[in-house]
Amino acid sequence: MNITYGGLPKTHARTNISKYFSPAAKFIHKGKKNPENEVFIHCTEGVSYAPTLFLAYLMMHHKMIVEDVIDHLIKVRYIKPHMEFLKQLAIFNEELVQATATG
């Protein structure tokens, strides 16, 4: 079994995790390129930090907006990202929208 670990430091609700959005999304995307690979994204409780990073991946690599990715993930699994993380995703969403508009 070949495992690649892409760990991130422990956080709390006031942490700025937006600096991890792009690296985490790239890590997930790279792992999912091979259909035989599995990508496991997890945090202590599994309802805030990990889902937030997965939402950033969907926004970045599946060209979805923040509202749509949250609705999508809620249908599949219970999540409850901290409000601060959601604010950071909203800012990330605006950055992606602007980059698409100018790119």
NORURJO-V137079 format. One line per field, one symbol per residue. phi: phi as a letter, one per 30 degrees, with the letter a starting at -180 (. if undefined). Layout:
phi=???
//
This chain:
phi=.cccccdbddbbecddcddceddddddddddddcdddccccbbecibbddddddddddddcbhcdeddddeddddcadbadeedddddddddeddddddddcd
//
